[in-house]
Amino acid sequence: MAPLPDEPFETGRMFTPRVDRYGQITIRTNRYSGPVRLIGKRVRVVLHASHLVVYDQNVEVARHERLIAKCGARLELDHYLEALVRKPGAFPGATALGQARSAGRFTPVHDAWWAAARKVHGERDGTRALIEVLLLGRHIAHEHLVTGLATALRSGALTADAVALEARKAAQTEDEAALEPASRDPHPSSQSSATVTSLHEWRLAHLPPDTRPLPSVTPYDQLLRRHRTSSGTHREGEAQ
């Protein structure tokens, strides 16, 4: 057999559909979502046997599992977040939300935090806070974000900032655990508390040690004595 070519070549079928007003593209009777910022633009789609990839110019912007049946839809909730944060009332009934639940990406922890946020902040602001949390998923791993939601929920911290801080703490704890010796007891007896650390406290805890010497007030004492001496001399001159 001849050796494989040095340069890879594309085996998928190419399409150039336009993103419709719903942020979707149609490929062989099936609809797939794309980022809403691309509405009205043409994109390049490469269709493979099991998946398809959507490109804006040469940048990958979406990847979906291919639908086999006809007239189906595969929608990614993340693609609609920028629009939903402006119109949070459309979030509860969104088809993409239902698909995210079915796929396990929108967990019961998300629902519990969302319900608590709506109870405290109201329907609109509570839903917007959840969408802001979902936007964090673009920079924070899904499992860390869920951990942050659970910790914030137990503590009653119903803001996206609190969830972000707890998610980053979970990621940092995981990284530190990976660097520790393997001989460490894998089942520590102490349980993690459900308290939320403020961002100010977290920054203070991670400051480097201060090795500077303690300040001295000796120079100020010398200045004070000099001031007293000069004041006494001045008064003596006035008396004469």
C-alpha positions, 0 to 999 in steps of 0.5 A: 500500500502507498504511504499516506500523504504528508498533508491532510485532506478534507473528506467532508462535504462542504456547504455555505448556508446563511444563518437565519434570523433564529441563529440556525443553519439548514443542512439536508433538511436538519437545522443546527444552531450557530452563534447569534452574532452570525445571523444573516451571514454566510458560513462554511459547514463541513459535514462528516459522517458523524458530526459537522463543523461550522466555520466563520471564515477560517475560525471554528464557531460550532460543532454538532453531532450529526442528525440522522433523521430528517427535519430535526434540530440540534441547538446549543444553549450557549449560542443564544446566551447573548440574546437571552441576557437581553430578553430573559423572559424567553429563556424558560421556554427556549428549545435550546434549554430543553435540549441542554437538560436532556443532554445533562448540561443543564443540571438539577443544580442549575435549576435549584440555583435558578429557582433560589435566584428568582425567589430573591431577585425576581423572575427577570433579574434572577433569570438574567443572573443565571444566564450570566452564570452560563456565560462563565462556562466559556471560560470555566470547566463545566464540572467546576461551574457546577461545583461553584453553583452548589457551594453558592446555593448552600451559602445563599450567594445568588450572584454570578460573581459568587459562583465564579469565585467558588468555581475558580476555588474548586479548580484551584483545589483540584490543581493543588490536589494533583500536585500533592504526593500520591501517598496522601490519604485520599479520604480526608476526614474534614468536610468542606464548608459551604461558606463563600469567601469574599473576593477581598479575603481571597486576594489577601490570602494569596498575597506573598509574605511581607519580609520588610522590617517593621517601621521605626518612629525614631526619626520622627522622635528626633524631629519632634525634639528638634522642633521643641528645641527651636520653639523654646529658643524662639520664645526666649528671643521674644522674651528678651 
